[in-house]
Structures are given as structure tokens and as C-alpha cells.
Amino acid sequence: MRVDLFDFELPRDRIALRPAEPRDSARLLVSPPDGDFLDRSIRDLPDFLAPGDALVVNDTRVIHARLSGFRARGETRAHIEATLIERVAANRWRALVKPAKKLAIGETVRFGADGVLAATALEKGESGEILLGFSLAGAALDEAVEAAGVMPLPPYIAGQRAADARDETDYQTLFAANAGAVAAPTAGLHFTPRLVEELQAKGVSLHRVTLHVGAGTFLPVKVEDTAEHKMHSEWGALDAATAQALNETRARGGRVVAVGTTALRVLESAAREDGTLAEFASETAIFITPGYRFRAVDVLLTNFHLPRSTLFMLVCAFAGLERMKAAYAHAIAFGYRFYSYGDACLLLRK
């Protein structure tokens, strides 16, 4: 499909720089299969779910993936900033580096206030990313990155303000447990303990999957046709017990409700042809565009996404291109807040 079909104009002031407070006070645009859109609040979510439905959240935890450091050539030091985007080994990460052109292969960068976390530039990728080999590995590297780095806010927020202490909690979901993401699964940011209690009291079950979100989630598609786009890969997991519970939910007539596109991508990656789920623990580069046949997910709760992004393509595949263009036009006209810290929409299908 032509990528320009997924373009739209968004006023800059609609980009949320802070989340709603409290989290479940964010607005919710409900999109039925047809008919008028409904302007609601996240707190109204239980009204649109039924006893026996299953809510699936992503329990990934965002790491301090943005690192500041320096490279030295003789007595000269130059500032280097790296954002980790994909772990490829116990001591190696692919990273977006600034300024990448001034970092030569074989050079060492030292990160953190004391410069004790060292990394060597090993190779440069086709998209400008650099493979960094660190002096530490495994858990020791994880601890050093947490100590030296900061929260990697999305570029559309980081370009307008610096990360601060509030983001340490604001940019983690209530369900964050398994460290490894370099971006938050943002639909999960809306949940509070009170909302979870109300959903469970109604008979909606809660289930967890993991997808370590990569920085590629923010990148617009730069090719002219979706067939030419190479999807970024992310590691996901669905355990056997959760797969069985969700299979039983659908067998009883309940719906599987994905909280966010990341949870949906895990479930669709784990789905068999007949729609049943199997245990899954692997990299996934599933690219969902209109025409895709959804097998595992019935309802999607998701934030508002960037134009020309793979995530906007996914929601158009789920609810229909014209329907989602109309939903986004409605959201812009009625003052909804967009992107990671913004409001959400609930997509219901026939």
C-alpha cells in the first residue's frame, strides 16, 4: 500500500508532554464498528468490557537507555550521546549515536559521570545505528546502564523538554516488571490500581505478556510503499499458562482485549491459523497493515500514533483505514492529546 495513505497533519500543541493526573483521568475515544464515536474517559473502560473478557497487558520495563559520554583522541574530548535500541548479545547493543559520523570504528566511548562504563564502536549499520561492545556483560552491564543512563523519552517529547525525576515513574506502567524496553508500552500507562480492581470486580481477567519495545516504534516509514519497509525486530514472550487461559476465554465466548499494539503483536505472533494461542518466546518482526487477518485479538486499547508509522498502519488494519482517519480527525477537532503521554482510543470490531 502507498505510505502516504497513512499521513495526516497534527498541530504541535496536541503532543502531550506530561501524562494525565491521575492516569485514569485521560480521555478515551471509543470507536464502535460503525456509527458515532463516543467521547469518554479511561475510567469508563469497564463499561465497554463484559464479564468473561480477558485484558492482556505488556509487563516490560523501560531501562535507562539514553547514555551520555565522551570519546577521547589524545587530549581532546568530544561529547557522545547514545540511545540503546536493541540488545544483540550479553555485552552488545545496537545504538543510535550522536554525532555518529564523528565516531570511528574501533574507538572507545566512556559513559556516566565517572566514565567507568566503556563501549567500543564495532560496526555501523545501514540505517546509521552503531553496534557497541561494552566492557561489562549481563547483569553487570544492566546495573551500569541503569546507573549511568536516563529515561529515553520519545524524540517528540525530548525535543521539547528534558527528562526529569517525574519521568522515572510517569514513563513506567503499573505492570512494569521485566526490564528490557527502550520505550514504554504507552496504552498501559493509563492504568491505576483502582481501575484494575474495577475491571476485575466486573469479571474481566488480567493477563501479562512481554514485548521489549524498541526505539523503532517511533520511526516513520520512509519508503513509498509498505511492501518495501523492513520492520524492526523486538523480543516477545507468551507463557503456556497464559496462552491456555486466553484460549479458554475465547472458547467460552469472551473477548481478548489487547492493551496496546505491543501486546497485540505478541498475541498475533503466537497465534496459530485457527486463532488459538501457543507458547511463544522469540524475536518478532510482524508487520501488520490493512488486509491482515487478525487471529487472536478482538478489542484494542491504544494511544494515538504518529503519521506514516507502522503503529498507525496497524490500527488502520484493525479498525479500517477510513474509520481511523475519521477517528483521528475527530480527536484533533475535539482536543485529544496525542502520543506516548496522550489520551487513548478503544477500537471495537464486529
LUMVO-688208 format. One record per residue (C-alpha): residue in one letter; x, y, z. Coordinates in pm, 1 decimal, padded with zeros to 6 digits. Layout:
BEGIN
[a, [X, Y, Z]],
...
//
This chain:
BEGIN
[m, [00000.0, 00000.0, 00000.0]],
[r, [00107.3, 00359.5, -00053.2]],
[v, [00256.7, 00501.0, 00265.4]],
[d, [00109.2, 00845.4, 00201.4]],
[l, [-00236.0, 00698.3, 00266.4]],
[f, [-00137.6, 00690.5, 00634.3]],
[d, [-00034.0, 01055.8, 00658.3]],
[f, [-00218.2, 01328.2, 00849.1]],
[e, [-00145.6, 01671.7, 00993.1]],
[l, [-00120.9, 01709.9, 01370.1]],
[p, [-00095.8, 02050.8, 01539.9]],
[r, [00219.8, 02062.0, 01753.2]],
[d, [00023.1, 02166.9, 02063.3]],
[r, [-00164.3, 01834.4, 02062.2]],
[i, [00150.5, 01641.8, 02157.4]],
[a, [00124.5, 01563.8, 02529.4]],
[l, [00439.1, 01645.6, 02726.1]],
[r, [00306.5, 01505.7, 03056.1]],
[p, [00054.6, 01231.0, 03131.4]],
[a, [-00289.4, 01297.5, 03273.4]],
[e, [-00303.9, 01307.7, 03653.1]],
[p, [-00432.5, 01073.4, 03780.2]],
[r, [-00354.0, 00836.5, 03497.3]],
[d, [-00705.6, 00702.5, 03455.2]],
[s, [-00844.5, 01053.2, 03404.4]],
[a, [-00711.6, 01056.0, 03046.8]],
[r, [-00971.7, 01079.8, 02773.6]],
[l, [-01093.4, 00774.2, 02583.7]],
[l, [-01228.2, 00788.1, 02228.8]],
[v, [-01448.2, 00482.7, 02179.4]],
[s, [-01483.9, 00365.0, 01820.2]],
[p, [-01768.8, 00117.0, 01766.7]],
[p, [-01762.4, -00089.2, 01444.9]],
[d, [-01988.8, 00174.5, 01290.1]],
[g, [-02188.2, 00475.4, 01399.9]],
[d, [-02078.9, 00775.1, 01602.5]],
[f, [-01761.7, 00799.5, 01807.1]],
[l, [-01804.9, 00825.6, 02184.9]],
[d, [-01606.9, 01072.3, 02396.6]],
[r, [-01536.2, 00909.4, 02731.4]],
[s, [-01266.4, 00871.4, 02998.9]],
[i, [-01030.8, 00583.0, 03073.2]],
[r, [-01232.5, 00538.3, 03393.7]],
[d, [-01525.0, 00436.4, 03173.0]],
[l, [-01335.9, 00138.7, 03029.0]],
[p, [-01524.3, -00115.9, 03245.3]],
[d, [-01850.0, -00002.0, 03080.9]],
[f, [-01729.3, -00132.7, 02744.5]],
[l, [-01598.0, -00468.8, 02862.6]],
[a, [-01802.9, -00766.0, 02974.4]],
[p, [-01768.6, -01039.2, 03237.3]],
[g, [-01553.4, -01312.1, 03087.3]],
[d, [-01340.4, -01078.6, 02875.2]],
[a, [-00961.2, -01105.2, 02913.6]],
[l, [-00740.5, -00797.0, 02935.2]],
[v, [-00381.4, -00855.0, 02815.2]],
[v, [-00108.6, -00611.4, 02922.0]],
[n, [00261.2, -00584.1, 02840.3]],
[d, [00477.0, -00615.9, 03153.4]],
[t, [00802.8, -00490.9, 03001.0]],
[r, [01001.3, -00234.5, 03198.6]],
[v, [01181.7, 00061.6, 03039.4]],
[i, [01555.8, 00078.8, 03105.7]],
[h, [01775.3, 00389.9, 03126.1]],
[a, [01866.4, 00354.0, 02761.0]],
[r, [01991.1, 00708.2, 02693.4]],
[l, [02360.9, 00741.6, 02776.1]],
[s, [02584.4, 01049.9, 02771.2]],
[g, [02961.7, 01016.9, 02749.1]],
[f, [03272.9, 01115.2, 02559.9]],
[r, [03537.2, 00983.2, 02323.6]],
[a, [03898.5, 01087.7, 02365.5]],
[r, [04163.1, 01147.6, 02099.3]],
[g, [04479.8, 01245.0, 02274.7]],
[e, [04397.3, 01537.4, 02497.8]],
[t, [04078.0, 01618.1, 02307.9]],
[r, [03740.1, 01500.7, 02432.6]],
[a, [03415.9, 01507.4, 02232.0]],
[h, [03065.9, 01459.5, 02369.9]],
[i, [02881.2, 01146.8, 02255.4]],
[e, [02517.1, 01054.8, 02319.6]],
[a, [02389.8, 00703.1, 02260.3]],
[t, [02038.0, 00561.7, 02279.7]],
[l, [02034.7, 00184.6, 02310.6]],
[i, [01781.0, 00033.2, 02072.4]],
[e, [01842.7, -00344.0, 02052.2]],
[r, [02041.6, -00589.5, 02261.4]],
[v, [02216.9, -00847.5, 02042.9]],
[a, [02443.9, -01018.5, 02298.7]],
[a, [02525.6, -01013.0, 02669.4]],
[n, [02767.8, -00724.2, 02614.3]],
[r, [02648.8, -00574.9, 02284.5]],
[w, [02376.6, -00324.8, 02195.8]],
[r, [02282.0, -00152.4, 01874.7]],
[a, [02252.4, 00219.0, 01943.9]],
[l, [02159.0, 00546.7, 01780.8]],
[v, [02463.1, 00767.2, 01834.2]],
[k, [02504.9, 01144.4, 01807.7]],
[p, [02720.8, 01254.5, 01634.7]],
[a, [02756.4, 00915.9, 01461.6]],
[k, [02979.4, 01042.0, 01180.3]],
[k, [03249.6, 01151.4, 01423.8]],
[l, [03272.8, 00814.1, 01598.4]],
[a, [03511.5, 00582.5, 01414.3]],
[i, [03502.2, 00204.9, 01422.5]],
[g, [03735.3, 00083.0, 01695.8]],
[e, [03704.7, 00397.8, 01906.1]],
[t, [03601.6, 00375.2, 02271.4]],
[v, [03329.7, 00581.6, 02435.4]],
[r, [03309.6, 00623.1, 02812.4]],
[f, [02968.4, 00680.1, 02967.2]],
[g, [02848.7, 00812.7, 03301.8]],
[a, [02976.7, 01083.1, 03531.6]],
[d, [03287.3, 00882.4, 03615.9]],
[g, [03337.2, 00733.3, 03270.8]],
[v, [03373.6, 00378.9, 03403.4]],
[l, [03124.3, 00225.3, 03157.4]],
[a, [03323.1, 00181.2, 02838.3]],
[a, [03199.9, 00071.8, 02495.4]],
[t, [03380.2, 00019.9, 02166.1]],
[a, [03224.4, 00102.8, 01828.9]],
[l, [03228.2, -00229.2, 01641.6]],
[e, [03033.5, -00165.4, 01321.8]],
[k, [02791.5, 00074.5, 01156.5]],
[g, [02453.9, -00036.9, 01020.3]],
[e, [02268.1, 00061.7, 00705.0]],
[s, [02031.8, 00289.9, 00896.6]],
[g, [02310.2, 00472.3, 01080.2]],
[e, [02295.5, 00273.5, 01402.8]],
[i, [02623.7, 00164.3, 01564.1]],
[l, [02697.4, -00170.6, 01728.6]],
[l, [02857.7, -00105.6, 02068.1]],
[g, [03061.6, -00368.1, 02252.5]],
[f, [03062.3, -00291.4, 02626.5]],
[s, [03331.2, -00367.4, 02882.9]],
[l, [03067.5, -00531.7, 03102.0]],
[a, [02814.0, -00802.6, 03025.8]],
[g, [02487.3, -00949.7, 03152.3]],
[a, [02355.8, -00828.3, 03486.6]],
[a, [02665.9, -00618.6, 03549.7]],
[l, [02603.7, -00425.3, 03228.5]],
[d, [02234.6, -00384.3, 03316.5]],
[e, [02325.8, -00230.8, 03652.2]],
[a, [02584.0, 00001.3, 03497.3]],
[v, [02337.5, 00122.2, 03232.1]],
[e, [02075.5, 00194.3, 03498.2]],
[a, [02331.7, 00393.7, 03697.0]],
[a, [02476.8, 00586.3, 03403.1]],
[g, [02172.9, 00639.8, 03183.2]],
[v, [01846.0, 00829.2, 03192.3]],
[m, [01491.3, 00753.0, 03080.2]],
[p, [01476.4, 00754.8, 02696.7]],
[l, [01181.1, 00983.7, 02628.9]],
[p, [01044.4, 00972.4, 02273.1]],
[p, [01200.3, 01229.9, 02038.5]],
[y, [00876.4, 01430.1, 02007.6]],
[i, [00888.7, 01487.3, 02386.1]],
[a, [01266.0, 01503.3, 02432.2]],
[g, [01279.9, 01769.0, 02161.5]],
[q, [01061.1, 01998.7, 02373.0]],
[r, [01186.5, 01928.8, 02725.2]],
[a, [01449.1, 01727.5, 02912.1]],
[a, [01372.1, 01409.4, 03103.5]],
[d, [01334.8, 01465.4, 03477.4]],
[a, [01258.1, 01282.5, 03802.0]],
[r, [00883.7, 01265.7, 03724.4]],
[d, [00951.1, 01058.6, 03413.8]],
[e, [01104.1, 00784.3, 03628.6]],
[t, [00752.0, 00690.4, 03733.5]],
[d, [00544.1, 00856.8, 03460.8]],
[y, [00710.7, 00653.9, 03184.7]],
[q, [00663.8, 00314.6, 03352.3]],
[t, [00335.5, 00126.7, 03352.5]],
[l, [00166.6, -00018.1, 03658.5]],
[f, [00260.2, -00362.1, 03523.2]],
[a, [00632.1, -00296.6, 03454.1]],
[a, [00834.8, -00593.6, 03576.6]],
[n, [01068.8, -00736.5, 03310.6]],
[a, [01345.5, -00490.0, 03222.5]],
[g, [01444.2, -00459.5, 02858.9]],
[a, [01235.5, -00197.5, 02676.2]],
[v, [01375.5, 00128.7, 02544.2]],
[a, [01025.0, 00274.8, 02505.2]],
[a, [00712.0, 00234.5, 02714.7]],
[p, [00406.7, 00032.3, 02607.5]],
[t, [00206.6, 00350.3, 02632.2]],
[a, [-00151.6, 00220.3, 02643.9]],
[g, [-00058.8, 00060.3, 02976.2]],
[l, [00034.6, 00400.0, 03121.5]],
[h, [-00335.4, 00476.9, 03176.6]],
[f, [-00396.7, 00206.4, 03436.3]],
[t, [-00424.2, 00261.6, 03810.5]],
[p, [-00479.6, 00006.8, 04090.1]],
[r, [-00834.8, 00139.3, 04124.2]],
[l, [-00913.1, 00079.5, 03756.1]],
[v, [-00769.5, -00272.4, 03767.8]],
[e, [-00981.5, -00350.4, 04075.2]],
[e, [-01296.8, -00225.3, 03899.8]],
[l, [-01225.8, -00435.5, 03593.1]],
[q, [-01162.0, -00749.3, 03798.0]],
[a, [-01472.7, -00685.4, 04007.4]],
[k, [-01670.4, -00685.3, 03683.1]],
[g, [-01530.5, -01025.9, 03591.5]],
[v, [-01259.6, -00915.0, 03346.9]],
[s, [-00944.3, -01122.2, 03391.7]],
[l, [-00594.4, -00974.4, 03370.6]],
[h, [-00308.6, -01144.8, 03187.0]],
[r, [00053.3, -01047.9, 03115.2]],
[v, [00275.7, -01088.1, 02811.5]],
[t, [00616.7, -00933.3, 02743.1]],
[l, [00739.9, -00735.4, 02445.5]],
[h, [01059.3, -00535.4, 02490.5]],
[v, [00968.4, -00226.9, 02289.8]],
[g, [01243.0, -00092.7, 02063.0]],
[a, [01311.4, 00261.2, 01950.5]],
[g, [01197.6, 00167.7, 01600.4]],
[t, [00842.5, 00210.4, 01727.2]],
[f, [00886.5, 00589.6, 01688.2]],
[l, [01028.9, 00587.1, 01337.2]],
[p, [00816.0, 00693.8, 01041.2]],
[v, [00814.8, 00467.4, 00738.8]],
[k, [01045.8, 00633.6, 00484.6]],
[v, [00973.1, 00421.0, 00177.7]],
[e, [00687.1, 00495.6, -00060.1]],
[d, [00523.0, 00151.9, -00042.0]],
[t, [00467.3, -00060.1, 00268.6]],
[a, [00597.8, -00366.9, 00082.2]],
[e, [00944.3, -00208.7, 00081.8]],
[h, [00958.8, -00140.3, 00456.4]],
[k, [01184.8, -00352.6, 00677.7]],
[m, [01018.7, -00391.0, 01017.7]],
[h, [01227.9, -00361.9, 01333.6]],
[s, [01251.9, -00674.8, 01545.9]],
[e, [01158.2, -00697.8, 01915.1]],
[w, [01172.4, -00982.8, 02165.1]],
[g, [00837.7, -01107.9, 02297.1]],
[a, [00704.5, -01384.0, 02520.0]],
[l, [00373.5, -01551.9, 02599.8]],
[d, [00388.3, -01836.2, 02851.3]],
[a, [00194.0, -02160.9, 02814.8]],
[a, [-00039.9, -02095.1, 03107.7]],
[t, [-00144.0, -01755.3, 02970.5]],
[a, [-00193.4, -01897.7, 02621.8]],
[q, [-00422.1, -02168.1, 02763.7]],
[a, [-00618.6, -01917.1, 02972.7]],
[l, [-00678.8, -01693.9, 02669.9]],
[n, [-00780.1, -01990.9, 02455.9]],
[e, [-01033.5, -02084.9, 02722.3]],
[t, [-01161.0, -01725.4, 02731.9]],
[r, [-01247.4, -01730.9, 02362.6]],
[a, [-01388.0, -02082.7, 02381.4]],
[r, [-01637.2, -01953.2, 02641.0]],
[g, [-01733.4, -01659.1, 02420.1]],
[g, [-01519.2, -01396.2, 02593.1]],
[r, [-01308.7, -01141.2, 02408.6]],
[v, [-00931.8, -01093.5, 02415.5]],
[v, [-00861.4, -00723.7, 02475.6]],
[a, [-00506.6, -00614.9, 02392.7]],
[v, [-00375.2, -00319.4, 02591.3]],
[g, [-00156.5, -00158.8, 02330.2]],
[t, [-00012.0, -00253.0, 01994.7]],
[t, [00280.9, -00426.7, 02166.1]],
[a, [00056.2, -00676.4, 02346.6]],
[l, [-00132.0, -00727.1, 02019.9]],
[r, [00189.6, -00800.2, 01829.7]],
[v, [00289.9, -01069.7, 02079.1]],
[l, [-00052.5, -01233.2, 02062.3]],
[e, [-00069.2, -01227.2, 01683.4]],
[s, [00287.7, -01360.8, 01662.1]],
[a, [00188.5, -01650.2, 01889.1]],
[a, [-00141.2, -01730.3, 01715.0]],
[r, [-00198.8, -02041.7, 01510.3]],
[e, [-00401.2, -02034.0, 01187.7]],
[d, [-00718.6, -02132.5, 01376.4]],
[g, [-00678.5, -01839.1, 01617.9]],
[t, [-00565.3, -02044.1, 01917.6]],
[l, [-00254.0, -01933.8, 02101.6]],
[a, [00063.8, -02131.0, 02167.5]],
[e, [00356.6, -02063.4, 02398.4]],
[f, [00591.7, -01808.9, 02240.0]],
[a, [00939.1, -01674.6, 02325.9]],
[s, [01121.9, -01525.7, 02030.3]],
[e, [01203.6, -01220.5, 01824.1]],
[t, [00910.1, -01090.7, 01624.2]],
[a, [00911.3, -00853.3, 01329.3]],
[i, [00543.6, -00890.4, 01245.1]],
[f, [00429.5, -00600.5, 01024.6]],
[i, [00053.3, -00551.1, 01027.0]],
[t, [-00109.0, -00343.1, 00753.6]],
[p, [-00464.0, -00329.4, 00611.2]],
[g, [-00562.6, -00666.2, 00473.3]],
[y, [-00412.4, -00857.7, 00764.2]],
[r, [-00641.9, -01121.7, 00914.7]],
[f, [-00643.9, -01087.2, 01293.3]],
[r, [-00649.9, -01424.3, 01465.3]],
[a, [-00605.3, -01365.0, 01839.1]],
[v, [-00729.2, -01014.7, 01934.6]],
[d, [-01090.4, -00892.5, 01945.6]],
[v, [-01060.3, -00545.7, 02103.5]],
[l, [-00768.8, -00298.0, 02109.1]],
[l, [-00696.9, -00017.7, 02356.3]],
[t, [-00424.7, 00205.6, 02216.6]],
[n, [-00288.7, 00559.8, 02220.9]],
[f, [-00286.0, 00791.6, 01918.9]],
[h, [00011.0, 00724.9, 01690.9]],
[l, [00244.3, 00912.0, 01457.8]],
[p, [00152.2, 00968.2, 01093.4]],
[r, [00314.7, 00726.9, 00846.9]],
[s, [00415.9, 00498.6, 01135.6]],
[t, [00383.0, 00121.1, 01147.1]],
[l, [00160.7, 00162.6, 01453.9]],
[f, [-00089.8, 00382.3, 01271.4]],
[m, [-00089.8, 00124.7, 00992.2]],
[l, [-00165.3, -00144.9, 01249.2]],
[v, [-00467.6, 00035.3, 01394.2]],
[c, [-00594.1, 00102.9, 01041.4]],
[a, [-00565.2, -00269.6, 00973.4]],
[f, [-00760.5, -00341.6, 01290.8]],
[a, [-01045.1, -00092.0, 01253.0]],
[g, [-01030.8, 00019.1, 00887.7]],
[l, [-00831.2, 00294.4, 00718.0]],
[e, [-01119.9, 00535.0, 00661.0]],
[r, [-01261.0, 00468.9, 01008.6]],
[m, [-00926.4, 00550.2, 01174.3]],
[k, [-00872.0, 00860.0, 00962.4]],
[a, [-01213.8, 00978.2, 01078.3]],
[a, [-01131.3, 00888.5, 01440.4]],
[y, [-00806.0, 01085.4, 01430.9]],
[a, [-00979.0, 01383.6, 01268.3]],
[h, [-01238.9, 01369.5, 01547.6]],
[a, [-00965.4, 01350.6, 01811.7]],
[i, [-00783.1, 01651.1, 01667.0]],
[a, [-01102.5, 01853.7, 01636.6]],
[f, [-01209.4, 01777.9, 01994.5]],
[g, [-00875.4, 01843.7, 02161.8]],
[y, [-00746.7, 01494.9, 02240.6]],
[r, [-00382.5, 01467.9, 02344.7]],
[f, [-00154.9, 01257.6, 02124.3]],
[y, [00134.2, 01012.5, 02150.7]],
[s, [00306.0, 00848.4, 02448.9]],
[y, [00169.2, 01068.5, 02728.3]],
[g, [-00158.5, 01137.8, 02549.6]],
[d, [-00510.8, 01002.2, 02550.6]],
[a, [-00633.7, 00666.9, 02418.9]],
[c, [-00888.7, 00510.3, 02190.2]],
[l, [-01081.7, 00185.8, 02227.6]],
[l, [-01131.4, 00003.4, 01899.1]],
[l, [-01425.8, -00236.1, 01884.9]],
[r, [-01470.1, -00470.1, 01588.4]],
[k, [-01766.5, -00667.8, 01458.9]],
//
